[in-house]
Amino acid sequence: MLVLALTVTVAACATEPPGQDQPVPGAHSSGGGGEEPEAFAVHHDVEYYGACGNEVLRLGRETYYPLLEDEELDVIRYGSGTGVHVSTVERPGPGDDIGTLTVYSDGYARFVSDSGTYDIWLTEQEREYTWEC
């Protein structure tokens, strides 16, 4: 009986609560505060490939700029996304350069490639990039 009780206790200590996410590098959470942004537009089949991290996404009359590498985004407020900045200078694979753009009420947007390889956060606020591809 004692062995069974110890096994259950150890197993209970080793598991994480359901839904508990691990911290993601490049993202942070301030625990909320303020008004939560709402997704107000979702665009499918958007062509975009952020190979160098300085490519802007133009959609209609709007322009979206990738966040700078040192910028952090409180992804918990958006309910999803990693907030990790990914730059690669390779040719896109299948589904890497087309995806879904979700635009939020606070001026941020999230592009997720159809392949799932790229999950990129952008902003409507213009950025200056100090590098060229």
C-alpha positions, 0 to 999 in steps of 0.5 A: 500500500505504501509503494502505491501511495508513493507512486501516485504522489510522485506521478502527481508531482511530475505532471504539469497542470492541463493547459500549462504552456512552457515559456517561449523565447522572445515572448513574454507575458505581463499577466494582462492588464488593459483592454484585450485586443480583438481579432477583427480581420482574418485574411486567407491565402496571403502571399508573404515570406519574411526571409530576412526579417525586413520584408513588409507585408502589403495588403490592400491599403495597409502595410505591416512591418515585422517586429524588430528582433529585440521587440517583445510582444505580450502574446498571452493577450492574443490567446495564441502565437509564439512571438518568436522572430524567425529569419532565414535566407532560404527559398520557401518550401511548399506552403511557406510563402502563403498563409493566414493574416490575422489583424488585431484591434491594436495594430498588430497582426500575425502571419502563419504560413500554411506549412506552419513553419512561419509564425510572424508578428507584425505591426502597422507602425513603421520600422527601420531595419538596419540590415539588408538581405 
